[in-house]
Amino acid sequence: MGLSTHVLDTMHGTPAAGMAVTLYTLAGDTPTLVKRFTLNDDGRNPDGPLYDNASLKAGTYRLSFDVADYFRAKGVDLPEPPFLNIVHLDFGIAHTDQHYHVPLLCSPWSYSTYRGS
């Protein structure tokens, strides 16, 4: 299936529908924009995988999640500057024949991730 992502809003106990996300490839510390997208009603990347296995390449990638703007849009009163603004997850892909699912669980004050299935 390639590469996909999913975000759960742990403050409200819901998928993070409407959160803005940006995908980059990384060469060293230099990011190259691949695409920007908005999570669907289930908190997932829309329109299928971000990369299918045929186009996925070994290397380092970054997903940037606009956490602060998402929570502001939900009516959460955040301090300025917010504790979490944009969460950047850098991760490596070694096996292009496998599925890499990168979930994020977040609140305005914390986040966690793992390699999902």
N, C-alpha and C positions, 0 to 999 in steps of 0.2 A: 504493500500500500504506500510506501514511501515515507513522507513526513507530514505530520498533522499536529494540531494543538487544541487545547480545551482549557477554559478558565472557569473556576468555580469561585463565587463570591461567598466567602466564609462568614462575613458579617451578616448577610441577609439569608444565607442558606439557599442560594439560587445560582443558576448559571449566570455568567457575566455577559449577558446579551448586550450588544452595542459597544463593547470595549474596543478601542482602536489598537491594532497590533501592526508592527512592522517587522519584516523578515529581511535579514542581511546575510551575505556570505562574508567571511573574514579572511583576509590575507595578512597574517601577523596581527597588528592592532588596527588595520585599516578596514572599516566596514564598507561593503558595496550593497546598495539598496537592491533588493529583489522585488519586493512588493509590499504595499500597504493594504490592509483589509480591516473590516469590522466583523466582530464575532456575531454569529447568527443567534436565533432565539434559544438555542441549546448551549450557547457559550462556546461553540466550535468554529473553526475556520470554515467559511462558506465554500460551496462549489467544489467539493472533493479535496483530495490531498494538496498540500502546498507544493510538493514534488511527488511525482509517481516514481516507482523504482527505476524506470527506464531513464529518467532525467536526473535522478539523485546522484550526486558525486560525493566521494569521500572528501572530508574537510571539516572546517569549523564554521559554524553558523551562529547567528544571534537572533533571538526573538525579543523584541522590545514591546512591553505591555504598558499602555497609558493608564496606569492604576488611578492616579489622582483625578484626572478628568472624568473617568468612569464614576468614581464615588461622588464627585461634585454633582454630576448629572443625576445621581440617585438621591440628591438632597442632603448628603452628609456634609456637615460643617467641618471643614479641614483647616488646620492652622496654616499660616503662611510663613515660611515655606512648609509644604506638607512633609510628613515624615517619609512617606514613599511617594515618589512622583512617577517616574518611568522605571519599571523593573526590566533590567537587561539580563537575559539568560544566554550565556555562551555555552555551546555544547558541540561535541564532536560526533561526526558520523564516520564510522570505520567500515561498515558492512552495508553496501548499497542494495543488497538483496533482502535486507530486513526492514521491518516497519519501525520507524522512530516516532513515537507519540510523546509530545512534550507538554504535559499538563502543568497548570499553575493554579494553586489554591491561594487566595489572597484576601486581605482586609486592608483598611488604611494603615495598619500598624505592623503587619507581618505577611510573609509569603513562604511557600514551600513548593518544591517541584520534585519530579522523579521521572525516570524513563517508564512511560506507560506502555500498554499493549494495544 
